[in-house]
Amino acid sequence: MRPQRIPPQPGQESVWDYPRPAICEDVSQPIKIIFNGEVIADTKNAKRVLETSHPPTYYIPADDIKLEYLIETSRITMCEWKGRCVYSDIKVGDKHVRQAAWRYFEPTPNFVSIKDCYSFYASLMDACYVGDELVQPQAGDFYGGWVTKNIVGPFKGGPGTMGW
C-alpha cells in the first residue's frame, strides 16, 4: 500500500513528486564526504538522481575524489534506469568499509552524465554534506539516498517499504 505523501513546506521537495523513471540533474551546492577524518570527496560539480519515493542520490566526478582511497571490487549490478555499475571498498588508514561507493561504467543513454562519477552510502561515511548541511542516510542497506531538511517523504528503504 502506497503511503501518504507528506506535503512539502516552502523550500522543500516531496520525493513523491520526483519522476519515475528516474532523472538526473545538476546540483548547485557543494558536496563533501569525510571518511576516517579525511576529506575523500569535495566538489561543486555533482549531479543528483531523483526517483519517486527516494531521497536524492548524489554523484561526484572522479576528478573531485581522492581515488587512492577507493578499491574497486568485482561486484557489478544492473539498474533498469541507470545501467551497469561496479562497487568500491574505501580504505583510509586503519578504517576499511566494503562496497561503500559505486559508479556507472555502462550507463543508459539518459544517465551518460554520471558515467564514472561515484556515489557513496552516507551510512558508511563519517559525514556527508550538501552545502553546510550534514545529511542523514536513507534507511536500509539497498538504496543510497541522502536526506536533507528540504526533502520530505515518507522514504522508501526502511522495513516494509519494498513494495511501494
Disulfide bonds with the S-S distance in Angstrom:
none
